[in-house]
Amino acid sequence: MTPVNWAAFAAAEPELATIAEERFGAYTHHVLATLRRDGSPRTSGLETRFLDGELWLGMMPDSLKALDLLRDPRFALQANPGEGTSMGGGDVRISGRAVEVEDGAAKAGYAKEVEPPEGPFHLFRTELTEVVRTYVEDEKYLVVQIWKPGAPVRTLKRT
């Protein structure tokens, strides 16, 4: 399975991509899971951005989550479920690999759009290996949509 960027995912599955962007756009802060040096999971708050066909992860310099990704680029990103339990639009999770962007022009373009705090920062573009949406349909079914590169969305329904 070859990871793909956000634009390739959105071209392959535009409806699921739109729903995912809306879920992540509904709130500012989300939860990023990375792997610590000993292999145990670490969760951290994070702001995400969808710009120029990419899903971007920006972080403070030498933050633990950035150091985790520099050591092991695998990540899972959970959309903020929002207030209460309704999870409007369902629950969305994205998994993949984070690739650090060191190109000064790319970082400057991101900074112009996002306006991060002054000073240096880590910027990662993502390569997706899975997008999952879970929601309740007709107050009866738990529906899970699973997408992986090179395959159509697989939908599972449970009662």
C-alpha positions as CSV (number, residue, x, y, z in Angstrom):
1,M,0.0,0.0,0.0
2,T,1.5,3.3,-1.1
3,P,0.5,6.3,1.0
4,V,-1.1,9.2,-0.8
5,N,-1.5,12.9,-0.1
6,W,-4.8,14.6,0.7
7,A,-5.4,15.7,-2.9
8,A,-5.1,12.1,-4.2
9,F,-7.5,10.9,-1.5
10,A,-10.0,13.7,-2.2
11,A,-9.9,12.8,-6.0
12,A,-10.5,9.1,-5.2
13,E,-13.2,9.6,-2.6
14,P,-14.5,13.2,-2.8
15,E,-17.6,12.7,-0.6
16,L,-15.6,11.2,2.3
17,A,-12.9,13.8,1.9
18,T,-15.5,16.6,2.2
19,I,-17.0,15.1,5.3
20,A,-13.6,14.7,6.9
21,E,-12.6,18.3,6.1
22,E,-15.9,19.5,7.6
23,R,-15.4,17.5,10.7
24,F,-11.8,18.8,11.2
25,G,-13.0,22.3,10.3
26,A,-15.7,22.3,12.9
27,Y,-13.2,22.7,15.7
28,T,-9.7,24.1,16.0
29,H,-8.0,21.5,18.2
30,H,-7.8,17.8,17.6
31,V,-5.9,14.8,19.0
32,L,-2.7,13.5,17.5
33,A,-1.3,10.1,18.5
34,T,2.4,9.5,17.9
35,L,4.9,6.9,19.2
36,R,7.3,7.6,22.0
37,R,10.9,6.3,21.8
38,D,9.9,3.2,23.8
39,G,7.0,2.5,21.3
40,S,4.2,3.5,23.7
41,P,1.6,5.9,22.4
42,R,1.6,9.6,23.1
43,T,-1.5,11.8,22.5
44,S,-1.3,15.6,22.1
45,G,-3.5,18.4,21.1
46,L,-2.9,19.8,17.6
47,E,-4.3,22.2,15.0
48,T,-4.5,21.0,11.5
49,R,-4.9,22.7,8.1
50,F,-6.0,21.5,4.7
51,L,-4.1,23.7,2.1
52,D,-3.0,23.3,-1.4
53,G,-4.1,19.6,-1.6
54,E,-2.3,18.6,1.6
55,L,-3.1,17.9,5.2
56,W,-0.6,19.9,7.2
57,L,0.6,19.4,10.8
58,G,2.4,22.4,12.3
59,M,4.2,22.2,15.7
60,M,6.3,24.2,18.1
61,P,10.1,23.6,17.7
62,D,11.3,20.5,19.5
63,S,7.9,19.6,20.9
64,L,7.6,16.0,22.0
65,K,5.1,15.2,19.3
66,A,7.5,16.7,16.6
67,L,10.4,14.7,18.0
68,D,8.3,11.6,18.0
69,L,7.4,12.1,14.3
70,L,11.0,12.9,13.4
71,R,12.0,9.5,14.9
72,D,9.0,7.5,13.7
73,P,6.7,9.2,11.2
74,R,3.6,7.1,11.9
75,F,0.6,9.0,13.3
76,A,-3.1,8.8,13.9
77,L,-5.2,11.9,14.0
78,Q,-8.6,12.1,15.7
79,A,-11.1,14.8,14.9
80,N,-12.4,16.7,17.9
81,P,-15.7,15.0,18.8
82,G,-17.2,18.4,19.8
83,E,-19.5,19.2,22.7
84,G,-21.8,16.6,24.1
85,T,-22.2,13.2,22.4
86,S,-23.8,14.1,19.0
87,M,-20.5,14.1,17.0
88,G,-22.2,16.0,14.2
89,G,-20.9,14.5,10.9
90,G,-19.6,11.4,12.7
91,D,-16.2,10.5,14.1
92,V,-13.3,10.8,11.7
93,R,-9.8,9.4,12.1
94,I,-6.8,9.7,9.7
95,S,-3.7,7.6,9.9
96,G,-0.5,7.8,7.9
97,R,3.1,9.1,7.9
98,A,4.2,12.6,8.6
99,V,7.0,14.0,6.4
100,E,8.9,17.1,7.7
101,V,8.9,20.0,5.3
102,E,12.2,21.8,5.3
103,D,11.7,23.9,2.1
104,G,11.8,27.5,3.2
105,A,9.4,28.6,0.5
106,A,6.8,26.0,1.4
107,K,7.1,26.9,5.1
108,A,6.7,30.6,4.3
109,G,3.6,29.9,2.2
110,Y,2.1,27.9,5.1
111,A,3.0,30.6,7.6
112,K,1.4,33.3,5.4
113,E,-1.9,31.3,5.3
114,V,-2.0,30.1,8.9
115,E,-0.1,32.8,10.8
116,P,1.6,30.6,13.4
117,P,3.3,32.1,16.4
118,E,6.5,34.0,15.6
119,G,9.7,32.0,15.3
120,P,10.7,28.6,14.1
121,F,8.3,25.7,13.9
122,H,8.1,22.2,12.5
123,L,5.9,21.6,9.5
124,F,4.8,18.1,8.4
125,R,2.8,17.2,5.3
126,T,0.9,13.9,5.6
127,E,0.9,10.7,3.5
128,L,-2.3,8.9,4.2
129,T,-2.6,5.2,4.9
130,E,-6.2,5.1,6.2
131,V,-9.3,7.4,6.7
132,V,-12.1,6.1,8.9
133,R,-15.5,7.6,9.5
134,T,-17.9,6.2,12.1
135,Y,-21.5,7.5,12.5
136,V,-25.0,6.4,13.5
137,E,-27.6,6.0,10.8
138,D,-31.3,6.2,11.5
139,E,-30.6,5.9,15.2
140,K,-30.2,2.1,14.5
141,Y,-27.0,1.3,12.7
142,L,-23.4,2.0,13.6
143,V,-21.8,2.6,10.2
144,V,-18.0,2.5,9.6
145,Q,-16.5,3.7,6.4
146,I,-12.9,2.6,5.8
147,W,-10.7,3.9,3.0
148,K,-7.1,2.8,2.2
149,P,-5.0,3.8,-0.8
150,G,-5.8,1.9,-3.9
151,A,-9.1,0.6,-2.7
152,P,-12.7,2.1,-2.7
153,V,-14.4,2.9,0.6
154,R,-15.5,-0.2,2.4
155,T,-18.7,0.3,4.5
156,L,-19.7,-1.9,7.5
157,K,-23.1,-1.6,9.3
158,R,-23.8,-3.0,12.7
159,T,-27.0,-2.9,14.8
